[in-house]
């Protein structure tokens, strides 16, 4: 019975995070075969230890910590087997903390905002990048708060369309981005 529950939980966890996990692995490991091997190793470790995770809200961070340790072990094993153990500083890039989906997309937001029509770009630049409150901006521009909120919403919709042209977005039930897949490396905004 416990194994059946773990498999159901494993299936759900793996379904929800496998794309993000694979993107994370690709950002740390260049060889596709190594990425596939590491993903399988992480799946096995997840199966073996998922029952130890006590808080459902910590599953994602636990999974990515597991992935980070697995990548570190992968590079340590590789370093031991290399004939000329001359590791360069660039070989140690895997020790960076993984970014969340939100952090990764936040790095792209400025070029996307700049690609919007000028009025939308200025508006979202102030609100999203500059941190100006919508009420404050409405007062500065001499428009009603509800008018400015509508303009911001329209501009956000335009921004979302630009993102969707470059990426396939996976949203949770609240509309938050939980995963993305870049459609093409040639996206003009990234």
ABEGO torsion letter per residue (X at the ends): XAAAAAAAAAAAAAAAAAAAAAAAAAAABABAAAAAAAAAAAAAAAAAAAAABABAAAAAAAAAAAAAAAAAAAAAAAAAABABABBBAAAAAAABBBBBAAAAAAAAAAAAAAABBAAAAAAAAAAAAAGBBAAAAAAAAGBBAAAAAAAAAAAAAAAAAAAAAABBBBBBAAGBBABBBBABAABAAX
